[in-house]
Amino acid sequence: MNDSANLKAPALLNAIRADLAATTFTMSSDDLTGSLLRTLAASKPRGSLLELGTGAGVSTAWLLDGMDAESRLITVENDRQVHAIAKRHLGSDPRVTFVLGDGESFIERHGQERFELIFADTWPGKFYLVDPVLGMLSWGGLYIVDDLVPVDNWPQEHANQVVQLVNYLENRSDLRITKLTWSTGLLVATKVRP
Ligand SMILES: C[S@@+](CC[C@H](N)C(=O)[O-])C[C@H]1O[C@@H](n2cnc3c(N)ncnc32)[C@H](O)[C@@H]1O
């Protein structure tokens, strides 16, 4: 099996990447992570999905490609430039709401809402405010984080943050987790009733 073959990436990615080429932004998810996100999004028909860290919309495009017509996605980004790229290419899709603002204040304001899938791809919800974000996950809901396999240019402090995050998630009694040393390193957790 070749895990990179026949990915059938969303066609919109080419246009997003063309816009990204004129920027210095390099933090978009890769195609393997995108394809996993699409598969997991497809497992939540009529789902409410949340993405923290839209970037330029690469992972957003994959999530939308997996969602059915009744599913809804809220995606939050604090960088106006990349948010604008995402919105330009994906903003006509009625299933997605783009929020330009700080993920931390979004979590504080929306803590009572419930989501069936949360892709936590930025600091709030991944390296802090993890507990409130997991509180926003439905029973049976999926919490997904990536970029967990160390790369050479990580500062030691960041490596420590990743270790702490994984330890924290491993030790919660209400999560069933799988760690994948694949793509950039992912952890997928399902929330169960304690
Ligand atoms: C890893 S990138 C997201 C990539 C995107 N999910 C993708 O795969 O294409 C993280 C994003 O979080 C944004 N960000 C950083 N701090 C943030 C915050 N406090 N609130 C919202 N977004 C934030 C950054 O501007 C960046 O676009």
The ligand as an SDF file (V2000), in Angstrom:
LIG
                    3D

 27 29  0  0  0  0  0  0  0  0999 V2000
   -0.7020   25.3190   12.1820 C   0  0  0  0  0  0  0  0  0  0  0  0
   -1.4280   26.7590   11.5870 S   0  0  0  0  0  0  0  0  0  0  0  0
   -2.9980   26.2430   11.0180 C   0  0  0  0  0  0  0  0  0  0  0  0
   -2.9230   25.5050    9.7340 C   0  0  0  0  0  0  0  0  0  0  0  0
   -4.2430   25.0640    9.1510 C   0  0  0  0  0  0  0  0  0  0  0  0
   -5.0920   24.4030   10.1320 N   0  0  0  0  0  0  0  0  0  0  0  0
   -3.9780   24.1110    8.0150 C   0  0  0  0  0  0  0  0  0  0  0  0
   -3.7460   22.9400    8.3050 O   0  0  0  0  0  0  0  0  0  0  0  0
   -3.9160   24.5370    6.8820 O   0  0  0  0  0  0  0  0  0  0  0  0
   -1.8560   27.6010   13.0670 C   0  0  0  0  0  0  0  0  0  0  0  0
   -2.6650   28.8670   12.8290 C   0  0  0  0  0  0  0  0  0  0  0  0
   -3.0910   29.3910   14.0670 O   0  0  0  0  0  0  0  0  0  0  0  0
   -3.0910   30.7920   13.9820 C   0  0  0  0  0  0  0  0  0  0  0  0
   -3.0660   31.2960   15.3600 N   0  0  0  0  0  0  0  0  0  0  0  0
   -1.9990   31.4540   16.1860 C   0  0  0  0  0  0  0  0  0  0  0  0
   -2.4030   31.8700   17.4030 N   0  0  0  0  0  0  0  0  0  0  0  0
   -3.7630   31.9660   17.3480 C   0  0  0  0  0  0  0  0  0  0  0  0
   -4.7540   32.3390   18.2880 C   0  0  0  0  0  0  0  0  0  0  0  0
   -4.4340   32.6790   19.5400 N   0  0  0  0  0  0  0  0  0  0  0  0
   -6.0370   32.3500   17.8900 N   0  0  0  0  0  0  0  0  0  0  0  0
   -6.3840   31.9980   16.6210 C   0  0  0  0  0  0  0  0  0  0  0  0
   -5.4730   31.6090   15.6800 N   0  0  0  0  0  0  0  0  0  0  0  0
   -4.1870   31.5930   16.0480 C   0  0  0  0  0  0  0  0  0  0  0  0
   -1.8780   31.1180   13.1510 C   0  0  0  0  0  0  0  0  0  0  0  0
   -2.0080   32.3790   12.5440 O   0  0  0  0  0  0  0  0  0  0  0  0
   -1.8800   29.9710   12.1440 C   0  0  0  0  0  0  0  0  0  0  0  0
   -2.5550   30.3360   10.9810 O   0  0  0  0  0  0  0  0  0  0  0  0
  1  2  1  0
  2  3  1  0
  2 10  1  0
  3  4  1  0
  4  5  1  0
  5  6  1  0
  5  7  1  0
  7  8  2  0
  7  9  1  0
 10 11  1  0
 11 12  1  0
 11 26  1  0
 12 13  1  0
 13 14  1  0
 13 24  1  0
 14 15  1  0
 14 23  1  0
 15 16  2  0
 16 17  1  0
 17 18  1  0
 17 23  2  0
 18 19  1  0
 18 20  2  0
 20 21  1  0
 21 22  2  0
 22 23  1  0
 24 25  1  0
 24 26  1  0
 26 27  1  0
M  CHG  2   2   1   9  -1
M  END
$$$$
